Amino acid sequence: MMQSFGGPWTLLKLEILEKYLNFYINALKNKKFKLCYIDAFAGSGNVDVKGIGTIPGSAVRVIDYPFDKYIFIEKDIEYAKRLEEMINKKNSKKNVEIKIGDCNRLLETSNSISWYQNYWRGIIFLDPYAMNLNWASLEAIAQTKAFDIWYLFPLCKRQRKVRKNGSAN
């Protein structure tokens, strides 16, 4: 089972993410922080990009970066199983946690952990397929004071929800 979506912009998005990961790791490598990466829409590991073919997705690519903890959230059980298989093939010695469920429910509890006080810093990558991220999730993440948020907002989905007179539904 593989996800099929995106286009040439998908490659650009992943390239920019990897450049940021390099900068982030280098900026914090000599600090006393433990580093965490969270992907809230982790997917199945590979993406079948129209006109390009199969490429590794963000969750598989980030395993090559030296984070102390990786948390991947995926709603689809089959996608989560496939992702786990790919990560285990790539490197099973990393501290990886794959959570199955609605990312909103899981992210809204992110502030229940003392991330900042326990010297954790990290990146949360939010690349939803549609308008399925709640504002309360972003508020909970912000309260941790420990994470940079990468939210790739699906603007085309928002435009579909705006009426012809310009007001939202």
FIKOLZA-1660 file (N, C-alpha, C; in steps of 0.1 Angstrom, whole numbers, plus 5000, padded with zeros to 4 digits):
% residues 169
   i   px   py   pz ch aa at
   1 5009 4988 5000  A  M  N
   1 5000 5000 5000  A  M CA
   1 5009 5012 5000  A  M  C
   2 5007 5021 4990  A  M  N
   2 5015 5033 4989  A  M CA
   2 5006 5045 4986  A  M  C
   3 5010 5056 4991  A  Q  N
   3 5003 5068 4989  A  Q CA
   3 5006 5074 4976  A  Q  C
   4 4996 5079 4969  A  S  N
   4 4999 5086 4956  A  S CA
   4 4993 5100 4956  A  S  C
   5 5002 5109 4956  A  F  N
   5 4998 5123 4955  A  F CA
   5 5010 5132 4952  A  F  C
   6 5008 5145 4951  A  G  N
   6 5019 5154 4949  A  G CA
   6 5023 5155 4934  A  G  C
   7 5034 5163 4933  A  G  N
   7 5040 5165 4920  A  G CA
   7 5054 5170 4922  A  G  C
   8 5060 5177 4912  A  P  N
   8 5073 5183 4913  A  P CA
   8 5075 5191 4926  A  P  C
   9 5065 5197 4931  A  W  N
   9 5066 5205 4943  A  W CA
   9 5069 5196 4955  A  W  C
  10 5065 5184 4955  A  T  N
  10 5068 5174 4966  A  T CA
  10 5083 5172 4968  A  T  C
  11 5090 5171 4957  A  L  N
  11 5105 5170 4957  A  L CA
  11 5111 5182 4963  A  L  C
  12 5106 5194 4959  A  L  N
  12 5111 5207 4964  A  L CA
  12 5108 5208 4979  A  L  C
  13 5096 5204 4983  A  K  N
  13 5093 5205 4998  A  K CA
  13 5102 5196 5006  A  K  C
  14 5105 5184 5001  A  L  N
  14 5113 5175 5009  A  L CA
  14 5128 5180 5009  A  L  C
  15 5132 5186 4998  A  E  N
  15 5146 5191 4997  A  E CA
  15 5147 5203 5007  A  E  C
  16 5137 5211 5008  A  I  N
  16 5138 5223 5017  A  I CA
  16 5138 5218 5032  A  I  C
  17 5129 5208 5034  A  L  N
  17 5129 5202 5048  A  L CA
  17 5142 5196 5052  A  L  C
  18 5149 5189 5043  A  E  N
  18 5162 5183 5046  A  E CA
  18 5173 5194 5048  A  E  C
  19 5172 5205 5041  A  K  N
  19 5181 5216 5043  A  K CA
  19 5179 5222 5057  A  K  C
  20 5167 5223 5061  A  Y  N
  20 5164 5229 5074  A  Y CA
  20 5168 5219 5085  A  Y  C
  21 5166 5206 5083  A  L  N
  21 5171 5196 5093  A  L CA
  21 5186 5197 5095  A  L  C
  22 5193 5199 5084  A  N  N
  22 5208 5201 5085  A  N CA
  22 5212 5213 5093  A  N  C
  23 5205 5224 5090  A  F  N
  23 5208 5237 5098  A  F CA
  23 5204 5235 5112  A  F  C
  24 5193 5229 5115  A  Y  N
  24 5188 5227 5129  A  Y CA
  24 5198 5218 5137  A  Y  C
  25 5201 5207 5131  A  I  N
  25 5211 5198 5138  A  I CA
  25 5224 5205 5141  A  I  C
  26 5229 5212 5131  A  N  N
  26 5242 5219 5133  A  N CA
  26 5241 5230 5143  A  N  C
  27 5230 5237 5143  A  A  N
  27 5228 5248 5153  A  A CA
  27 5228 5243 5168  A  A  C
  28 5222 5231 5170  A  L  N
  28 5221 5226 5183  A  L CA
  28 5230 5214 5187  A  L  C
  29 5239 5211 5178  A  K  N
  29 5248 5199 5181  A  K CA
  29 5257 5200 5193  A  K  C
  30 5261 5212 5196  A  N  N
  30 5270 5213 5208  A  N CA
  30 5263 5219 5220  A  N  C
  31 5250 5218 5220  A  K  N
  31 5242 5222 5231  A  K CA
  31 5238 5210 5240  A  K  C
  32 5232 5213 5251  A  K  N
  32 5229 5202 5261  A  K CA
  32 5215 5196 5258  A  K  C
  33 5209 5200 5247  A  F  N
  33 5195 5195 5244  A  F CA
  33 5195 5181 5239  A  F  C
  34 5183 5175 5242  A  K  N
  34 5180 5162 5235  A  K CA
  34 5170 5166 5224  A  K  C
  35 5172 5160 5213  A  L  N
  35 5164 5164 5201  A  L CA
  35 5153 5154 5197  A  L  C
  36 5141 5160 5194  A  C  N
  36 5130 5151 5190  A  C CA
  36 5124 5156 5177  A  C  C
  37 5120 5147 5169  A  Y  N
  37 5113 5150 5156  A  Y CA
  37 5100 5143 5157  A  Y  C
  38 5089 5151 5154  A  I  N
  38 5076 5146 5153  A  I CA
  38 5070 5148 5140  A  I  C
  39 5065 5138 5133  A  D  N
  39 5058 5139 5120  A  D CA
  39 5043 5135 5123  A  D  C
  40 5034 5145 5123  A  A  N
  40 5020 5142 5127  A  A CA
  40 5012 5136 5116  A  A  C
  41 5017 5136 5103  A  F  N
  41 5010 5129 5092  A  F CA
  41 5020 5121 5085  A  F  C
  42 5025 5111 5092  A  A  N
  42 5037 5104 5088  A  A CA
  42 5036 5096 5075  A  A  C
  43 5024 5091 5072  A  G  N
  43 5022 5083 5060  A  G CA
  43 5028 5069 5060  A  G  C
  44 5030 5064 5048  A  S  N
  44 5034 5050 5047  A  S CA
  44 5049 5048 5045  A  S  C
  45 5056 5059 5044  A  G  N
  45 5071 5058 5041  A  G CA
  45 5075 5062 5028  A  G  C
  46 5068 5057 5018  A  N  N
  46 5071 5061 5004  A  N CA
  46 5059 5068 4998  A  N  C
  47 5062 5076 4988  A  V  N
  47 5051 5084 4981  A  V CA
  47 5053 5081 4966  A  V  C
  48 5042 5078 4960  A  D  N
  48 5042 5077 4945  A  D CA
  48 5037 5090 4940  A  D  C
  49 5047 5098 4935  A  V  N
  49 5045 5111 4930  A  V CA
  49 5041 5111 4915  A  V  C
  50 5030 5116 4911  A  K  N
  50 5026 5116 4898  A  K CA
  50 5036 5122 4888  A  K  C
  51 5039 5114 4878  A  G  N
  51 5049 5118 4868  A  G CA
  51 5063 5117 4872  A  G  C
  52 5066 5113 4884  A  I  N
  52 5080 5111 4889  A  I CA
  52 5083 5097 4893  A  I  C
  53 5074 5091 4901  A  G  N
  53 5076 5077 4905  A  G CA
  53 5076 5077 4921  A  G  C
  54 5082 5066 4926  A  T  N
  54 5082 5064 4940  A  T CA
  54 5094 5070 4946  A  T  C
  55 5092 5078 4957  A  I  N
  55 5103 5084 4964  A  I CA
  55 5100 5082 4979  A  I  C
  56 5111 5082 4987  A  P  N
  56 5110 5081 5002  A  P CA
  56 5103 5094 5007  A  P  C
  57 5093 5093 5016  A  G  N
  57 5087 5104 5022  A  G CA
  57 5095 5110 5034  A  G  C
  58 5089 5120 5040  A  S  N
  58 5096 5128 5050  A  S CA
  58 5100 5119 5062  A  S  C
  59 5091 5110 5066  A  A  N
  59 5094 5101 5078  A  A CA
  59 5106 5092 5076  A  A  C
  60 5107 5087 5064  A  V  N
  60 5119 5078 5061  A  V CA
  60 5131 5086 5060  A  V  C
  61 5131 5098 5054  A  R  N
  61 5142 5106 5052  A  R CA
  61 5148 5111 5065  A  R  C
  62 5140 5114 5075  A  V  N
  62 5144 5121 5087  A  V CA
  62 5152 5111 5096  A  V  C
  63 5150 5098 5094  A  I  N
  63 5157 5088 5102  A  I CA
  63 5173 5089 5100  A  I  C
  64 5177 5095 5089  A  D  N
  64 5191 5097 5086  A  D CA
  64 5197 5108 5095  A  D  C
  65 5189 5116 5102  A  Y  N
  65 5193 5127 5110  A  Y CA
  65 5194 5123 5124  A  Y  C
  66 5204 5128 5132  A  P  N
  66 5207 5124 5145  A  P CA
  66 5198 5130 5156  A  P  C
  67 5185 5127 5156  A  F  N
  67 5176 5130 5166  A  F CA
  67 5177 5120 5177  A  F  C
  68 5174 5123 5189  A  D  N
  68 5174 5114 5201  A  D CA
  68 5160 5106 5201  A  D  C
  69 5150 5112 5196  A  K  N
  69 5137 5105 5196  A  K CA
  69 5129 5109 5183  A  K  C
  70 5122 5100 5178  A  Y  N
  70 5114 5102 5166  A  Y CA
  70 5100 5097 5170  A  Y  C
  71 5090 5106 5167  A  I  N
  71 5076 5102 5169  A  I CA
  71 5068 5104 5156  A  I  C
  72 5063 5093 5151  A  F  N
  72 5055 5093 5139  A  F CA
  72 5041 5090 5142  A  F  C
  73 5032 5099 5137  A  I  N
  73 5018 5097 5140  A  I CA
  73 5011 5095 5126  A  I  C
  74 5003 5084 5126  A  E  N
  74 4996 5081 5114  A  E CA
  74 4982 5075 5117  A  E  C
  75 4972 5080 5111  A  K  N
  75 4958 5075 5113  A  K CA
  75 4955 5062 5107  A  K  C
  76 4961 5059 5096  A  D  N
  76 4958 5047 5088  A  D CA
  76 4967 5035 5093  A  D  C
  77 4961 5025 5098  A  I  N
  77 4969 5014 5104  A  I CA
  77 4978 5007 5094  A  I  C
  78 4974 5005 5082  A  E  N
  78 4982 4999 5072  A  E CA
  78 4994 5008 5068  A  E  C
  79 4992 5021 5067  A  Y  N
  79 5003 5030 5064  A  Y CA
  79 5013 5029 5076  A  Y  C
  80 5008 5029 5088  A  A  N
  80 5017 5029 5100  A  A CA
  80 5025 5016 5100  A  A  C
  81 5019 5005 5096  A  K  N
  81 5027 4992 5096  A  K CA
  81 5037 4992 5085  A  K  C
  82 5034 4998 5074  A  R  N
  82 5044 4999 5063  A  R CA
  82 5055 5008 5066  A  R  C
  83 5052 5019 5073  A  L  N
  83 5062 5028 5077  A  L CA
  83 5072 5022 5087  A  L  C
  84 5066 5014 5097  A  E  N
  84 5074 5007 5107  A  E CA
  84 5083 4997 5100  A  E  C
  85 5079 4990 5090  A  E  N
  85 5087 4981 5083  A  E CA
  85 5099 4988 5076  A  E  C
  86 5096 4999 5070  A  M  N
  86 5106 5006 5062  A  M CA
  86 5117 5012 5072  A  M  C
  87 5112 5017 5083  A  I  N
  87 5122 5023 5093  A  I CA
  87 5130 5012 5099  A  I  C
  88 5124 5000 5102  A  N  N
  88 5132 4989 5108  A  N CA
  88 5142 4984 5098  A  N  C
  89 5139 4984 5085  A  K  N
  89 5149 4980 5075  A  K CA
  89 5161 4990 5074  A  K  C
  90 5157 5003 5076  A  K  N
  90 5167 5013 5075  A  K CA
  90 5176 5014 5087  A  K  C
  91 5170 5014 5099  A  N  N
  91 5179 5014 5111  A  N CA
  91 5170 5011 5123  A  N  C
  92 5171 5000 5128  A  S  N
  92 5162 4996 5139  A  S CA
  92 5167 5000 5153  A  S  C
  93 5179 5006 5154  A  K  N
  93 5185 5010 5167  A  K CA
  93 5181 5024 5171  A  K  C
  94 5173 5031 5163  A  K  N
  94 5169 5045 5167  A  K CA
  94 5157 5044 5177  A  K  C
  95 5155 5054 5184  A  N  N
  95 5144 5055 5194  A  N CA
  95 5132 5061 5186  A  N  C
  96 5124 5051 5180  A  V  N
  96 5113 5055 5172  A  V CA
  96 5100 5050 5178  A  V  C
  97 5090 5059 5178  A  E  N
  97 5077 5055 5183  A  E CA
  97 5067 5059 5172  A  E  C
  98 5059 5049 5168  A  I  N
  98 5049 5051 5158  A  I CA
  98 5036 5050 5166  A  I  C
  99 5028 5061 5165  A  K  N
  99 5015 5062 5172  A  K CA
  99 5004 5062 5161  A  K  C
 100 4995 5053 5163  A  I  N
 100 4983 5052 5154  A  I CA
 100 4972 5059 5160  A  I  C
 101 4966 5069 5152  A  G  N
 101 4955 5076 5157  A  G CA
 101 4954 5090 5151  A  G  C
 102 4944 5097 5155  A  D  N
 102 4942 5111 5151  A  D CA
 102 4952 5120 5157  A  D  C
 103 4960 5127 5148  A  C  N
 103 4971 5135 5153  A  C CA
 103 4966 5146 5163  A  C  C
 104 4954 5151 5160  A  N  N
 104 4948 5161 5169  A  N CA
 104 4947 5157 5184  A  N  C
 105 4942 5145 5186  A  R  N
 105 4941 5139 5199  A  R CA
 105 4955 5138 5205  A  R  C
 106 4964 5133 5197  A  L  N
 106 4978 5130 5203  A  L CA
 106 4985 5143 5205  A  L  C
 107 4984 5153 5196  A  L  N
 107 4992 5165 5197  A  L CA
 107 4986 5174 5208  A  L  C
 108 4973 5173 5210  A  E  N
 108 4967 5181 5221  A  E CA
 108 4971 5177 5235  A  E  C
 109 4978 5166 5236  A  T  N
 109 4983 5162 5249  A  T CA
 109 4998 5164 5249  A  T  C
 110 5004 5170 5239  A  S  N
 110 5019 5172 5239  A  S CA
 110 5024 5181 5250  A  S  C
 111 5015 5190 5255  A  N  N
 111 5019 5199 5265  A  N CA
 111 5019 5193 5279  A  N  C
 112 5014 5180 5280  A  S  N
 112 5014 5173 5293  A  S CA
 112 5028 5168 5296  A  S  C
 113 5037 5169 5287  A  I  N
 113 5051 5165 5290  A  I CA
 113 5060 5177 5292  A  I  C
 114 5069 5177 5301  A  S  N
 114 5077 5189 5304  A  S CA
 114 5089 5189 5294  A  S  C
 115 5086 5191 5282  A  W  N
 115 5097 5190 5271  A  W CA
 115 5107 5201 5274  A  W  C
 116 5103 5213 5275  A  Y  N
 116 5112 5224 5277  A  Y CA
 116 5121 5223 5289  A  Y  C
 117 5114 5220 5301  A  Q  N
 117 5121 5219 5313  A  Q CA
 117 5131 5207 5314  A  Q  C
 118 5128 5197 5306  A  N  N
 118 5137 5185 5305  A  N CA
 118 5147 5186 5294  A  N  C
 119 5149 5198 5289  A  Y  N
 119 5160 5201 5278  A  Y CA
 119 5157 5194 5265  A  Y  C
 120 5145 5192 5262  A  W  N
 120 5141 5187 5248  A  W CA
 120 5139 5199 5239  A  W  C
 121 5143 5197 5227  A  R  N
 121 5140 5207 5216  A  R CA
 121 5137 5198 5204  A  R  C
 122 5129 5204 5195  A  G  N
 122 5126 5196 5183  A  G CA
 122 5119 5203 5173  A  G  C
 123 5115 5195 5163  A  I  N
 123 5107 5199 5151  A  I CA
 123 5095 5191 5150  A  I  C
 124 5084 5198 5148  A  I  N
 124 5071 5191 5145  A  I CA
 124 5067 5194 5131  A  I  C
 125 5067 5184 5122  A  F  N
 125 5064 5185 5108  A  F CA
 125 5049 5182 5106  A  F  C
 126 5041 5192 5101  A  L  N
 126 5027 5191 5099  A  L CA
 126 5024 5193 5084  A  L  C
 127 5022 5182 5077  A  D  N
 127 5019 5183 5063  A  D CA
 127 5006 5175 5060  A  D  C
 128 4994 5181 5064  A  P  N
 128 4982 5174 5063  A  P CA
 128 4977 5172 5049  A  P  C
 129 4969 5162 5047  A  Y  N
 129 4963 5160 5033  A  Y CA
 129 4952 5170 5030  A  Y  C
 130 4946 5175 5041  A  A  N
 130 4934 5184 5039  A  A CA
 130 4933 5193 5051  A  A  C
 131 4922 5198 5054  A  M  N
 131 4920 5207 5065  A  M CA
 131 4917 5199 5078  A  M  C
 132 4926 5190 5082  A  N  N
 132 4924 5181 5093  A  N CA
 132 4933 5184 5105  A  N  C
 133 4937 5196 5107  A  L  N
 133 4945 5199 5119  A  L CA
 133 4937 5210 5127  A  L  C
 134 4935 5207 5139  A  N  N
 134 4927 5216 5148  A  N CA
 134 4936 5227 5154  A  N  C
 135 4931 5239 5156  A  W  N
 135 4938 5250 5162  A  W CA
 135 4943 5246 5176  A  W  C
 136 4935 5238 5183  A  A  N
 136 4939 5234 5197  A  A CA
 136 4952 5226 5197  A  A  C
 137 4954 5219 5186  A  S  N
 137 4967 5211 5185  A  S CA
 137 4979 5221 5184  A  S  C
 138 4977 5231 5176  A  L  N
 138 4988 5241 5175  A  L CA
 138 4990 5249 5188  A  L  C
 139 4979 5252 5195  A  E  N
 139 4981 5258 5208  A  E CA
 139 4988 5249 5218  A  E  C
 140 4985 5237 5218  A  A  N
 140 4991 5227 5228  A  A CA
 140 5006 5226 5225  A  A  C
 141 5010 5226 5212  A  I  N
 141 5024 5225 5208  A  I CA
 141 5031 5238 5213  A  I  C
 142 5025 5249 5210  A  A  N
 142 5031 5262 5214  A  A CA
 142 5034 5263 5229  A  A  C
 143 5025 5257 5237  A  Q  N
 143 5027 5257 5252  A  Q CA
 143 5039 5249 5256  A  Q  C
 144 5044 5240 5248  A  T  N
 144 5056 5232 5252  A  T CA
 144 5068 5241 5252  A  T  C
 145 5068 5252 5244  A  K  N
 145 5080 5261 5242  A  K CA
 145 5092 5253 5237  A  K  C
 146 5091 5241 5232  A  A  N
 146 5103 5233 5228  A  A CA
 146 5104 5230 5214  A  A  C
 147 5093 5233 5206  A  F  N
 147 5093 5228 5192  A  F CA
 147 5092 5239 5182  A  F  C
 148 5100 5238 5171  A  D  N
 148 5097 5245 5159  A  D CA
 148 5086 5238 5151  A  D  C
 149 5077 5245 5146  A  I  N
 149 5066 5239 5139  A  I CA
 149 5067 5242 5124  A  I  C
 150 5067 5232 5116  A  W  N
 150 5066 5233 5101  A  W CA
 150 5052 5229 5098  A  W  C
 151 5044 5239 5095  A  Y  N
 151 5030 5236 5091  A  Y CA
 151 5028 5240 5076  A  Y  C
 152 5027 5230 5068  A  L  N
 152 5025 5232 5054  A  L CA
 152 5010 5233 5052  A  L  C
 153 5005 5244 5051  A  F  N
 153 4990 5247 5051  A  F CA
 153 4985 5244 5037  A  F  C
 154 4975 5236 5036  A  P  N
 154 4969 5232 5023  A  P CA
 154 4960 5243 5018  A  P  C
 155 4966 5254 5012  A  L  N
 155 4958 5265 5008  A  L CA
 155 4947 5262 4999  A  L  C
 156 4949 5253 4990  A  C  N
 156 4938 5249 4980  A  C CA
 156 4926 5244 4987  A  C  C
 157 4928 5237 4998  A  K  N
 157 4916 5232 5006  A  K CA
 157 4909 5243 5013  A  K  C
 158 4916 5253 5017  A  R  N
 158 4909 5265 5024  A  R CA
 158 4901 5272 5014  A  R  C
 159 4907 5274 5002  A  Q  N
 159 4899 5282 4991  A  Q CA
 159 4886 5275 4988  A  Q  C
 160 4886 5262 4989  A  R  N
 160 4873 5255 4986  A  R CA
 160 4863 5257 4996  A  R  C
 161 4867 5261 5008  A  K  N
 161 4857 5264 5019  A  K CA
 161 4852 5278 5019  A  K  C
 162 4857 5287 5011  A  V  N
 162 4853 5301 5011  A  V CA
 162 4842 5302 5001  A  V  C
 163 4832 5309 5006  A  R  N
 163 4820 5312 4997  A  R CA
 163 4824 5322 4986  A  R  C
 164 4816 5323 4976  A  K  N
 164 4818 5333 4966  A  K CA
 164 4818 5347 4971  A  K  C
 165 4811 5350 4982  A  N  N
 165 4811 5363 4988  A  N CA
 165 4824 5366 4997  A  N  C
 166 4832 5356 4998  A  G  N
 166 4845 5357 5006  A  G CA
 166 4844 5353 5020  A  G  C
 167 4832 5349 5026  A  S  N
 167 4831 5345 5039  A  S CA
 167 4834 5330 5040  A  S  C
 168 4839 5325 5051  A  A  N
 168 4842 5311 5054  A  A CA
 168 4829 5304 5058  A  A  C
 169 4828 5291 5055  A  N  N
 169 4817 5283 5059  A  N CA
 169 4815 5282 5074  A  N  C
% end
